[in-house]
């Protein structure tokens, strides 16, 4: 990120950016060379030129979200910050790397350290996003698609059904329950991965650049990270006295003397339904870092609105819409 040059094994570049090697091989007529023969199995020779052209054209299409151009790479993030006269994207990258280090996501191997048997090298990249409140977000994502697919039961992670959310909103209106939303920060990093994979650190890792780093936590992009977090969260909710409902495994219920309390889980997005959600939120905060705690305003891409008294006289208390998406 400082403009310095770094050298990486050619196989790492092949995994992370195969089109870069394809284009280089074509321009320099290297396809028949030993280190480039894989290209013929990557795609048909007759389609290589059109494939490269499509990749170039796709890369030129800017990604716009809520009126903000979202970078497609770290290099573009630096250029956008420079053009905008701020450091919003680079700050997002630094924040993501700090959190990854705080969670001790990687086990860094020094020169001479022996890699445990059975570990596979995979690439990684950083994905950028702009949230509805214009917060810039950077996420380091592992190339889990380069690993052999594990059994389906190790990758599947359930989410609450949208119909279930609608039903619970109706129940909340009927029984005067409050609804509180919360987002688990860096959710996947709470789980410990069982996949045997490692990466080569890039320049964004500073002094560790070029070192081998074993992935120890459920990093985003690994095939089983969603399921590992689902296991972790489910175990915690059970200790709080919640059990999954019979209608939807990701709608959790806890019986009280004269009522029921609910928690809906959609990966790391939580909705708490209770006469007083604060004690439940405090219980969850003992184990997880929560963000965006409060009355839900924007949930799973839709606006959630409390309606005026005029509507409530007809027993219509809330509504969902796409106002934010449309306006921005």
C-alpha positions as CSV (number, residue, x, y, z in Angstrom):
1,X,0.0,0.0,0.0
2,X,3.1,2.2,0.2
3,X,4.0,1.8,-3.4
4,X,6.8,-0.7,-2.7
5,X,7.5,-3.6,-5.0
6,X,7.1,-7.2,-3.7
7,X,7.9,-10.6,-5.3
8,X,5.5,-13.6,-4.9
9,X,5.6,-17.2,-6.1
10,X,4.1,-17.5,-9.6
11,X,1.6,-20.1,-8.4
12,X,0.2,-17.7,-5.9
13,X,-0.5,-15.2,-8.7
14,X,-2.0,-18.0,-10.7
15,X,-4.5,-18.8,-8.0
16,X,-5.4,-15.3,-7.0
17,X,-5.4,-13.6,-10.5
18,X,-5.3,-16.3,-13.2
19,X,-6.3,-13.8,-16.0
20,X,-3.1,-11.8,-15.3
21,X,-1.0,-14.9,-16.1
22,X,-3.2,-15.8,-19.1
23,X,-2.8,-12.3,-20.7
24,X,1.0,-12.3,-20.0
25,X,1.4,-15.8,-21.5
26,X,-0.5,-14.8,-24.7
27,X,1.4,-11.5,-25.1
28,X,4.8,-13.3,-24.8
29,X,3.8,-16.6,-26.5
30,X,4.5,-18.7,-23.4
31,X,1.5,-21.0,-23.5
32,X,3.6,-24.0,-24.4
33,X,6.2,-23.4,-21.7
34,X,6.1,-25.7,-18.7
35,X,4.8,-23.2,-16.1
36,X,2.0,-22.1,-18.4
37,X,0.6,-25.4,-19.8
38,X,-2.2,-25.3,-17.3
39,X,-3.8,-22.5,-19.4
40,X,-5.0,-24.9,-22.0
41,X,-7.1,-26.7,-19.4
42,X,-8.2,-23.4,-17.9
43,X,-10.2,-22.6,-21.1
44,X,-10.2,-23.4,-24.8
45,X,-7.5,-21.8,-26.8
46,X,-9.9,-20.4,-29.3
47,X,-11.7,-18.5,-26.5
48,X,-8.7,-17.0,-24.7
49,X,-8.7,-13.7,-26.5
50,X,-12.5,-13.1,-26.0
51,X,-12.2,-14.2,-22.4
52,X,-9.4,-11.7,-21.7
53,X,-11.4,-9.0,-23.5
54,X,-14.5,-9.7,-21.4
55,X,-12.4,-9.6,-18.2
56,X,-10.9,-6.2,-19.2
57,X,-14.3,-4.8,-20.0
58,X,-15.9,-6.1,-16.8
59,X,-13.0,-4.5,-14.9
60,X,-13.8,-1.1,-16.4
61,X,-17.4,-1.1,-15.3
62,X,-17.4,0.9,-12.0
63,X,-19.4,-0.5,-9.1
64,X,-21.7,2.1,-7.7
65,X,-23.6,1.6,-4.4
66,X,-25.7,4.3,-2.7
67,X,-24.1,6.8,-5.1
68,X,-20.5,5.8,-4.0
69,X,-18.0,4.2,-6.3
70,X,-16.8,1.0,-4.6
71,X,-13.2,-0.1,-5.4
72,X,-12.6,-3.5,-7.0
73,X,-9.1,-3.8,-5.6
74,X,-6.7,-2.3,-3.1
75,X,-4.9,-0.4,-5.8
76,X,-8.2,1.2,-6.9
77,X,-9.1,1.9,-3.2
78,X,-5.9,4.0,-2.9
79,X,-6.7,5.8,-6.2
80,X,-10.3,6.6,-5.1
81,X,-9.1,7.9,-1.8
82,X,-6.6,10.1,-3.6
83,X,-9.2,11.4,-6.0
84,X,-11.7,12.0,-3.2
85,X,-9.2,13.7,-0.9
86,X,-9.8,11.4,2.0
87,X,-8.6,8.0,3.4
88,X,-12.0,6.3,3.9
89,X,-11.2,3.1,2.0
90,X,-7.6,2.7,3.3
91,X,-8.9,3.3,6.8
92,X,-11.4,0.5,6.3
93,X,-8.6,-1.9,5.2
94,X,-6.5,-1.0,8.3
95,X,-9.5,-1.5,10.5
96,X,-10.2,-4.9,9.0
97,X,-6.6,-6.0,9.4
98,X,-6.5,-4.8,13.0
99,X,-9.6,-6.8,13.9
100,X,-8.1,-9.9,12.2
101,X,-5.0,-9.5,14.3
102,X,-7.0,-8.9,17.5
103,X,-8.8,-12.2,17.0
104,X,-5.5,-14.0,16.4
105,X,-6.9,-15.3,13.1
106,X,-3.5,-16.4,11.7
107,X,-0.6,-18.4,13.0
108,X,2.4,-16.8,11.4
109,X,5.3,-19.2,10.5
110,X,8.8,-17.7,10.5
111,X,11.5,-18.7,8.1
112,X,12.6,-22.2,8.9
113,X,9.4,-23.2,10.7
114,X,8.0,-26.4,9.3
115,X,4.5,-26.4,7.8
116,X,2.3,-29.1,9.4
117,X,1.5,-32.0,7.1
118,X,-1.6,-31.7,4.9
119,X,-1.9,-27.9,4.7
120,X,-2.9,-26.4,1.3
121,X,-1.9,-22.9,0.0
122,X,-4.8,-20.7,-1.0
123,X,-5.0,-17.1,-2.1
124,X,-7.0,-14.3,-0.5
125,X,-8.3,-10.9,-1.5
126,X,-10.0,-7.9,0.0
127,X,-13.6,-7.1,-0.9
128,X,-15.0,-3.6,-0.5
129,X,-18.5,-2.4,0.2
130,X,-20.5,0.8,1.1
131,X,-23.2,0.5,3.8
132,X,-26.5,2.2,3.6
133,X,-25.2,4.9,6.1
134,X,-22.2,5.4,3.8
135,X,-19.7,3.6,6.0
136,X,-16.9,2.1,4.0
137,X,-16.3,-1.6,4.6
138,X,-13.3,-3.8,3.7
139,X,-13.4,-7.6,4.2
140,X,-10.4,-9.9,3.8
141,X,-11.7,-13.1,2.1
142,X,-9.9,-16.4,1.8
143,X,-10.0,-18.3,-1.5
144,X,-11.9,-21.2,-0.1
145,X,-13.1,-22.1,-3.6
146,X,-9.6,-23.5,-4.3
147,X,-10.1,-26.3,-1.7
148,X,-11.8,-29.6,-2.1
149,X,-15.5,-29.4,-1.1
150,X,-16.2,-30.9,2.3
151,X,-19.4,-32.9,3.1
152,X,-22.5,-30.7,2.7
153,X,-23.3,-31.0,6.5
154,X,-20.0,-29.2,7.2
155,X,-20.9,-26.2,4.9
156,X,-24.6,-25.7,5.4
157,X,-25.6,-22.8,7.8
158,X,-29.3,-22.1,8.2
159,X,-30.8,-18.7,8.3
160,X,-34.2,-17.6,9.6
161,X,-37.0,-17.4,6.9
162,X,-38.3,-14.1,5.9
163,X,-41.9,-15.4,6.4
164,X,-40.9,-16.2,10.0
165,X,-39.7,-12.6,10.5
166,X,-43.1,-11.4,9.2
167,X,-44.9,-13.7,11.6
168,X,-42.8,-12.5,14.6
169,X,-43.5,-8.9,13.7
170,X,-47.2,-9.7,13.8
171,X,-46.8,-11.4,17.2
172,X,-44.8,-8.5,18.5
173,X,-47.5,-6.1,17.5
174,X,-50.2,-8.2,19.1
175,X,-48.4,-8.7,22.4
176,X,-46.7,-5.3,22.7
177,X,-43.2,-6.7,22.3
178,X,-40.3,-4.4,21.5
179,X,-38.0,-5.3,18.6
180,X,-34.3,-4.7,18.8
181,X,-31.7,-5.3,16.0
182,X,-28.0,-6.1,16.4
183,X,-25.2,-7.2,14.2
184,X,-22.4,-9.5,15.5
185,X,-19.1,-7.9,14.5
186,X,-16.5,-10.1,12.7
187,X,-18.9,-13.0,13.3
188,X,-17.0,-15.8,11.5
189,X,-13.8,-15.1,13.5
190,X,-15.4,-16.4,16.7
191,X,-15.4,-20.0,15.2
192,X,-12.2,-22.1,14.9
193,X,-11.7,-23.6,11.5
194,X,-11.0,-27.3,11.0
195,X,-9.8,-26.7,7.4
196,X,-6.1,-27.1,6.8
197,X,-5.1,-24.1,4.7
198,X,-2.6,-21.3,4.8
199,X,-1.9,-18.1,2.8
200,X,1.2,-16.0,1.9
201,X,1.0,-12.6,3.5
202,X,0.8,-9.6,1.2
203,X,2.2,-6.1,1.7
204,X,-0.8,-5.0,3.7
205,X,0.5,-7.2,6.6
206,X,3.6,-5.0,7.0
207,X,6.6,-6.8,8.6
208,X,4.9,-10.2,8.0
209,X,4.7,-9.7,4.2
210,X,5.8,-12.8,2.4
211,X,5.5,-15.1,5.4
212,X,3.3,-18.2,5.5
213,X,0.2,-17.8,7.7
214,X,-1.9,-20.7,8.8
215,X,-5.6,-19.8,9.0
216,X,-6.8,-20.7,12.5
217,X,-10.2,-19.0,12.7
218,X,-13.3,-19.1,10.5
219,X,-12.1,-16.5,8.0
220,X,-14.6,-15.3,5.5
221,X,-14.4,-17.2,2.3
222,X,-13.6,-20.6,3.8
223,X,-16.2,-23.2,2.9
224,X,-17.0,-24.1,6.5
225,X,-16.8,-20.7,8.2
226,X,-20.6,-20.1,8.2
227,X,-21.3,-23.4,9.8
228,X,-18.6,-22.9,12.4
229,X,-20.1,-19.6,13.5
230,X,-23.6,-21.1,13.4
231,X,-22.4,-23.8,15.8
232,X,-20.8,-21.2,18.1
233,X,-23.8,-18.9,18.2
234,X,-26.3,-21.8,18.7
235,X,-24.3,-23.1,21.6
236,X,-24.3,-19.7,23.3
237,X,-28.1,-19.2,22.8
238,X,-28.8,-22.5,24.4
239,X,-26.8,-21.5,27.5
240,X,-29.1,-18.4,27.7
241,X,-32.1,-20.8,27.8
242,X,-33.2,-20.4,24.2
243,X,-34.2,-23.3,22.1
244,X,-34.9,-23.5,18.3
245,X,-38.6,-23.4,17.4
246,X,-40.2,-26.4,15.7
247,X,-41.3,-24.2,12.7
248,X,-37.9,-22.6,12.0
249,X,-34.5,-23.7,13.5
250,X,-33.2,-20.2,13.4
251,X,-36.0,-18.7,15.4
252,X,-35.0,-19.2,19.0
253,X,-37.6,-19.2,21.8
254,X,-37.3,-18.7,25.6
255,X,-40.3,-19.2,27.8
256,X,-41.0,-16.7,30.6
257,X,-43.6,-16.8,33.4
258,X,-46.3,-15.1,31.3
259,X,-44.8,-14.7,27.8
260,X,-42.2,-15.9,25.3
261,X,-39.1,-14.1,24.0
262,X,-37.7,-14.6,20.6
263,X,-34.3,-14.2,18.8
264,X,-34.2,-14.5,15.0
265,X,-30.7,-15.2,13.5
266,X,-29.7,-14.5,9.9
267,X,-26.0,-15.4,9.9
268,X,-24.7,-12.4,12.0
269,X,-27.8,-10.3,12.0
270,X,-30.0,-10.7,15.1
271,X,-33.6,-9.5,15.9
272,X,-34.7,-9.7,19.5
273,X,-38.4,-9.7,20.4
274,X,-39.2,-9.0,24.0
275,X,-41.0,-6.6,26.3
276,X,-37.5,-5.5,27.4
277,X,-34.8,-6.6,24.9
278,X,-32.0,-4.9,26.8
279,X,-31.2,-7.7,29.3
280,X,-31.0,-10.2,26.3
281,X,-28.8,-7.8,24.4
282,X,-26.5,-7.5,27.5
283,X,-26.3,-11.3,27.7
284,X,-25.2,-11.6,24.1
285,X,-22.7,-8.7,24.6
286,X,-20.9,-10.8,27.2
287,X,-19.7,-13.1,24.4
288,X,-19.9,-11.1,21.2
289,X,-19.2,-7.6,20.0
290,X,-22.5,-6.1,18.8
291,X,-22.9,-3.3,16.3
292,X,-26.0,-1.3,15.2
293,X,-28.0,-2.1,18.4
294,X,-31.4,-0.5,18.5
295,X,-34.8,-0.4,16.8
296,X,-34.5,-1.9,13.4
297,X,-34.4,0.6,10.6
298,X,-32.7,-1.3,7.8
299,X,-32.8,-5.1,7.9
300,X,-31.6,-7.5,5.1
301,X,-31.8,-4.8,2.5
302,X,-35.2,-3.3,3.4
303,X,-36.4,-0.4,5.5
304,X,-38.5,-1.3,8.6
305,X,-40.7,1.5,9.7
306,X,-43.0,2.1,12.7
307,X,-46.3,3.6,11.4
308,X,-48.2,6.6,12.7
309,X,-51.2,6.4,15.1
310,X,-53.5,6.7,12.1
311,X,-52.3,3.4,10.8
312,X,-52.2,1.8,14.3
313,X,-55.9,2.5,14.9
314,X,-56.4,-0.1,12.2
315,X,-54.0,-2.5,14.0
316,X,-51.2,-1.9,11.4
317,X,-48.1,-1.0,13.3
318,X,-45.1,-1.5,11.0
319,X,-44.2,-1.8,7.4
320,X,-41.2,-2.7,5.2
321,X,-40.1,-0.8,2.1
322,X,-37.2,-0.1,-0.3
323,X,-37.1,3.6,0.2
324,X,-33.4,3.8,1.1
325,X,-32.3,1.7,-1.8
326,X,-34.5,3.7,-4.3
327,X,-33.3,7.1,-3.0
328,X,-29.6,6.2,-3.1
